[in-house]
Amino acid sequence: MVTMGPTPAEREGHTATMVSDLMYVYGGSSDVGYLDDVYILKTSLSARGGNELVMAWGRPQIKGDGLTLPLGREGHSGTLV
């Protein structure tokens, strides 16, 4: 299996919430402190050049609309509403 795209840094205490075939990874902590980043992993597998299976990481573009974005955190929960 191969993953493509920008991968998240090592972390603990993050959330990983599934929405259809997308896994949203948010927050957690590492050696640098609390993290406030978001990564998305497309988990639906596709074949590439034979039997090799591929999943792809990406980063969403988050635009502020006058609201304050959440600060970095760990030990939280994520829920699909």
N, C-alpha and C positions, 0 to 999 in steps of 0.2 A: 504494500500500500504506500502511496506517495501523497504527501500534502504539499500544496503550492501556496504561495502568497506570504504576506508578513505574519509571522507567528508571534503569539504573546510571550512575554518574558516569563520565566519561572515564577510561580506564585503559590500562595496557600490562602485559604479562607475566602475564596472567590465564589461567585455563583456561575452556574452553567444551566441556562434555561432553554429548553427545546421549544421551537415554534415551527411546526411542520418539519421540513428537513434542514432547518437552520438551528445551530446551537449558539446562543448569545453568551459570551463570557464577559463578566463585569467585575472590576475591582479585585480585592484581595490585598495581600501584602507581600513584600519581598525585602531584600536587604536594604533597599532605598526607602522603605516606609510603605504607607498606604497607597494603593493604586486607584486611579479614577478612569482607566481606559476601558474601551469596549472593543471586543473582537467578535467576529462572526465566522463560524465554520459551516460551510455547506457540506452536509454529511451524505447527501445522495451520491452514491458511487457511480463513476463512469469508467469505462474501459479506455485505456490509451495504449495504442500500439500492441494489442494482444491481451494478455491476462492482467496487466498492471492496473490496479484500481487507484483512482485519484479523488481526493477531497481538497477543497480550496478554502483558505483563510482570507478574510478581508476585514477592513475597518469601515464602519459607517461614518458618513459625514453628519455630524451633529451640529445643528444651527441653533443658536440662542434666539429666543423671541422676547427678550427682556426678563426672562426667568433665570434664576441662578441654577446652574447645573450642579448635580450632587458632587460633594467632595469625595476623595478616596476613602475607602472603607473596607473592612474585612468582617467575616462572621455574620454577614447579613443573609437575607433570603431573596430569591427572585420568583415571581409568580406571573404566569400568563393570565391576563384579564381580558 
